[in-house]
Amino acid sequence: MTAAEVPALPQTCYPAVWLWPGRALYAGPGLNLEPHSGSVWCLAVGVDGDVTVTAGGAQVVARSVLVPPRLTHHLDTHGGRLVSGYFDASSNRVSVCRMKCRSVQGPFAVCHVNDAVLKQLPEDDIAASRWLDLAAPASPNRVDPRIAEAVAQVTADPAGAPSSRQLAADVGLSESRFLHLFQDQVGTTLRRYRLWIRLIAAGIAIRDGMNLTDAAANAGFASPSHLADRFKCTFGLTATQLLSQGTLLHIPN
């Protein structure tokens, strides 16, 4: 497919990124990245046709490819558009996503059973959330009120959230029991959850016009370079690379 054959993106929606704790979604043109690795799982779905993913001697061509974390790979959309879901490495969604892929080829799981729907570009917060739930449903659990209280504390103050020991003490649990229960209930570790909350806080600040230095400090990062490093480590590209394309950032409630 040539670039001229790719349908135009609606100017009001794309390229776009949605961020939630422990997961994210990108929709828009292919990012044309150099070979890279991220710290999260990535389900890449070609909107206009198959994508090609290469890692070392392994190469797959499919409509959808689930790429594991810490694997240096190259993603080629052949000029087409892309929807990519990102899931924290400790997320309980990942195992479900893998099971929904029809086959495994080397390090990749390919051909998600819901390809026909996932290839459609989400246009709003509700559609983006539905895309992620269709790609990688979460295990239906009622959140323990003690964990809900800890989540509220971390979310309310991204930069100065209390330590795991303090959070555990506040809800009457040992630290080890608290950390185990937190991961079981929330779907990711406390450390990773805190990182996602800080990335989201920085994203909101930047979206609202704050400069990178102040956004990083307000979100609890040691410096702008620390924020940039964490963003690139998580997603495989820098925030500057992403935002330079005019990407719209959505932080659903």
C-alpha positions as CSV (number, residue, x, y, z in Angstrom):
1,M,0.0,0.0,0.0
2,T,1.3,3.5,-0.9
3,A,0.9,6.5,1.3
4,A,-1.5,8.0,-1.3
5,E,-3.8,5.0,-0.9
6,V,-4.1,5.4,2.9
7,P,-7.4,7.0,3.9
8,A,-7.0,10.4,5.6
9,L,-7.2,10.6,9.4
10,P,-10.0,12.7,10.9
11,Q,-8.3,15.8,12.1
12,T,-10.3,15.9,15.3
13,C,-9.2,12.5,16.4
14,Y,-5.8,11.4,15.1
15,P,-3.1,10.7,15.9
16,A,-4.2,10.2,19.4
17,V,-3.1,8.6,22.7
18,W,-5.2,7.5,25.6
19,L,-3.6,6.8,29.0
20,W,-5.0,4.8,32.0
21,P,-3.1,3.4,34.9
22,G,-1.3,0.2,33.6
23,R,-2.5,0.6,29.9
24,A,-2.5,2.9,27.0
25,L,-3.8,3.1,23.4
26,Y,-2.3,4.8,20.3
27,A,-4.3,5.3,17.1
28,G,-3.0,7.0,14.0
29,P,-0.4,6.8,11.3
30,G,2.5,4.3,11.6
31,L,5.2,5.8,13.8
32,N,8.1,4.8,11.6
33,L,10.2,3.9,14.6
34,E,13.7,2.5,14.4
35,P,14.2,-0.9,16.1
36,H,13.4,-0.4,19.7
37,S,12.1,-2.2,22.9
38,G,9.7,-1.2,25.6
39,S,9.0,-2.3,29.1
40,V,5.3,-3.1,28.3
41,W,3.5,-5.6,26.1
42,C,2.2,-4.1,22.8
43,L,-0.6,-5.4,20.7
44,A,-0.1,-3.8,17.2
45,V,-3.0,-4.0,14.8
46,G,-2.9,-2.8,11.2
47,V,-5.9,-0.7,10.2
48,D,-5.3,-0.8,6.4
49,G,-3.6,-4.2,6.1
50,D,-1.0,-6.5,7.7
51,V,1.9,-5.3,9.7
52,T,5.4,-6.8,9.7
53,V,7.3,-7.2,12.9
54,T,11.0,-8.3,12.9
55,A,13.2,-9.2,15.9
56,G,16.6,-10.7,15.2
57,G,16.0,-13.7,12.9
58,A,12.2,-13.8,13.6
59,Q,9.7,-12.1,11.4
60,V,5.9,-12.2,11.3
61,V,3.4,-10.7,8.9
62,A,-0.1,-10.5,10.3
63,R,-3.0,-8.2,10.9
64,S,-2.3,-8.2,14.7
65,V,0.9,-9.0,16.6
66,L,1.5,-9.1,20.3
67,V,5.0,-8.1,21.1
68,P,6.5,-9.0,24.5
69,P,8.4,-6.4,26.6
70,R,12.2,-5.9,26.4
71,L,12.4,-7.4,22.9
72,T,14.2,-5.2,20.4
73,H,12.0,-5.2,17.3
74,H,11.0,-3.3,14.2
75,L,7.4,-2.6,13.3
76,D,6.5,-1.8,9.7
77,T,2.9,-0.7,8.8
78,H,3.8,-0.4,5.1
79,G,2.4,3.1,5.1
80,G,-0.9,2.2,6.7
81,R,-2.5,3.3,9.9
82,L,-2.0,1.6,13.3
83,V,-3.8,0.9,16.5
84,S,-1.6,-0.2,19.4
85,G,-2.6,-1.3,22.9
86,Y,0.0,-1.2,25.6
87,F,-0.3,-3.3,28.7
88,D,2.0,-3.3,31.8
89,A,4.2,-6.3,32.0
90,S,2.6,-7.3,35.3
91,S,-1.0,-6.7,34.1
92,N,-3.5,-9.6,34.4
93,R,-4.8,-8.6,31.0
94,V,-1.8,-9.9,29.1
95,S,-2.5,-13.6,29.6
96,V,-6.0,-13.2,28.3
97,C,-4.7,-11.3,25.3
98,R,-2.3,-14.1,24.5
99,M,-5.0,-16.7,24.7
100,K,-7.1,-14.7,22.2
101,C,-4.3,-14.9,19.6
102,R,-4.7,-17.8,17.2
103,S,-1.1,-18.8,17.1
104,V,2.4,-18.2,18.4
105,Q,5.4,-17.6,16.1
106,G,8.7,-17.3,17.9
107,P,8.4,-14.6,20.6
108,F,5.2,-13.2,19.1
109,A,1.5,-14.1,19.5
110,V,-0.4,-13.3,16.3
111,C,-3.9,-13.1,14.7
112,H,-6.1,-11.9,17.5
113,V,-9.6,-13.5,17.3
114,N,-11.2,-10.0,17.2
115,D,-9.0,-8.6,14.4
116,A,-12.1,-7.5,12.4
117,V,-13.2,-5.2,15.2
118,L,-9.7,-4.2,16.5
119,K,-8.7,-2.8,13.1
120,Q,-11.2,-0.1,13.5
121,L,-9.9,3.3,14.8
122,P,-11.5,4.3,18.1
123,E,-12.9,7.8,17.9
124,D,-13.6,8.8,21.5
125,D,-12.8,7.7,25.1
126,I,-15.6,5.1,25.3
127,A,-14.5,3.5,22.0
128,A,-10.9,3.5,23.2
129,S,-11.8,1.8,26.4
130,R,-13.9,-0.8,24.6
131,W,-11.0,-1.5,22.2
132,L,-8.7,-2.3,25.2
133,D,-11.4,-4.4,26.9
134,L,-12.0,-6.4,23.6
135,A,-8.2,-6.9,23.0
136,A,-7.3,-7.8,26.6
137,P,-10.2,-8.1,29.0
138,A,-9.5,-7.6,32.7
139,S,-10.4,-10.3,35.2
140,P,-13.7,-9.3,36.8
141,N,-12.8,-8.7,40.5
142,R,-14.4,-6.6,43.2
143,V,-11.7,-4.3,44.5
144,D,-10.9,-4.8,48.2
145,P,-11.8,-1.5,49.9
146,R,-8.4,-1.5,51.6
147,I,-6.7,-1.5,48.1
148,A,-9.2,1.1,46.8
149,E,-8.1,3.4,49.7
150,A,-4.4,2.9,48.8
151,V,-5.2,3.5,45.1
152,A,-6.9,6.8,46.0
153,Q,-3.9,7.9,48.0
154,V,-1.5,7.2,45.2
155,T,-3.7,8.9,42.6
156,A,-4.4,12.0,44.7
157,D,-0.7,12.8,45.2
158,P,1.5,11.3,42.4
159,A,4.6,13.2,43.4
160,G,4.4,12.5,47.2
161,A,2.6,9.2,47.5
162,P,3.5,7.3,50.7
163,S,5.7,4.3,50.7
164,S,4.4,0.8,50.4
165,R,5.1,0.3,54.1
166,Q,3.0,3.3,55.1
167,L,0.2,2.4,52.7
168,A,0.1,-1.1,54.2
169,A,0.1,0.2,57.7
170,D,-2.7,2.7,56.9
171,V,-5.0,-0.2,55.8
172,G,-3.9,-2.6,58.5
173,L,-1.9,-5.1,56.4
174,S,1.7,-6.3,56.5
175,E,3.8,-4.9,53.7
176,S,4.2,-8.2,51.9
177,R,0.5,-9.0,52.1
178,F,-0.4,-5.6,50.9
179,L,1.9,-5.7,47.9
180,H,0.6,-9.2,46.9
181,L,-3.1,-8.1,47.3
182,F,-2.4,-4.8,45.4
183,Q,-1.1,-6.6,42.3
184,D,-3.9,-9.2,42.5
185,Q,-6.6,-6.5,42.7
186,V,-5.2,-3.7,40.5
187,G,-3.5,-5.9,37.9
188,T,-0.1,-4.4,38.2
189,T,2.5,-3.8,40.9
190,L,2.4,-0.8,43.2
191,R,5.7,0.4,41.8
192,R,4.5,0.2,38.2
193,Y,1.1,1.7,39.1
194,R,2.8,4.7,40.7
195,L,4.9,5.2,37.5
196,W,1.8,5.1,35.3
197,I,0.0,7.6,37.6
198,R,3.1,9.9,37.4
199,L,3.2,9.6,33.6
200,I,-0.5,10.4,33.4
201,A,0.0,13.5,35.7
202,A,2.8,14.7,33.6
203,G,0.8,14.1,30.4
204,I,-2.1,16.2,31.8
205,A,0.2,19.0,32.8
206,I,1.9,19.1,29.3
207,R,-1.5,18.9,27.6
208,D,-2.7,21.9,29.6
209,G,0.3,24.0,28.6
210,M,2.9,23.4,31.4
211,N,6.5,23.2,30.3
212,L,8.4,19.8,30.5
213,T,10.5,20.8,33.5
214,D,7.6,21.9,35.7
215,A,5.4,19.0,34.5
216,A,8.1,16.5,35.5
217,A,8.6,18.0,38.9
218,N,4.9,18.2,39.7
219,A,4.5,14.6,38.7
220,G,7.3,13.4,41.0
221,F,10.1,12.8,38.5
222,A,13.6,13.8,39.5
223,S,14.1,15.8,36.3
224,P,12.8,16.2,32.7
225,S,15.3,13.6,31.6
226,H,14.0,11.2,34.2
227,L,10.5,11.7,32.8
228,A,11.8,11.3,29.2
229,D,13.7,8.1,30.1
230,R,10.7,6.5,31.8
231,F,8.4,7.4,28.9
232,K,10.8,6.0,26.3
233,C,11.5,2.9,28.4
234,T,7.7,2.2,28.7
235,F,6.6,3.0,25.1
236,G,9.8,2.7,23.0
237,L,9.7,6.3,21.8
238,T,10.1,9.7,23.5
239,A,7.2,12.0,24.4
240,T,8.8,14.6,22.1
241,Q,8.7,12.2,19.2
242,L,5.0,11.5,19.9
243,L,3.9,15.1,20.6
244,S,5.8,16.5,17.6
245,Q,3.3,14.8,15.3
246,G,0.4,16.8,16.8
247,T,-0.8,13.9,18.8
248,L,-3.9,14.5,20.9
249,L,-3.5,13.2,24.5
250,H,-6.7,11.9,26.2
251,I,-6.8,11.1,29.9
252,P,-10.3,9.4,30.4
253,N,-11.9,9.6,33.9
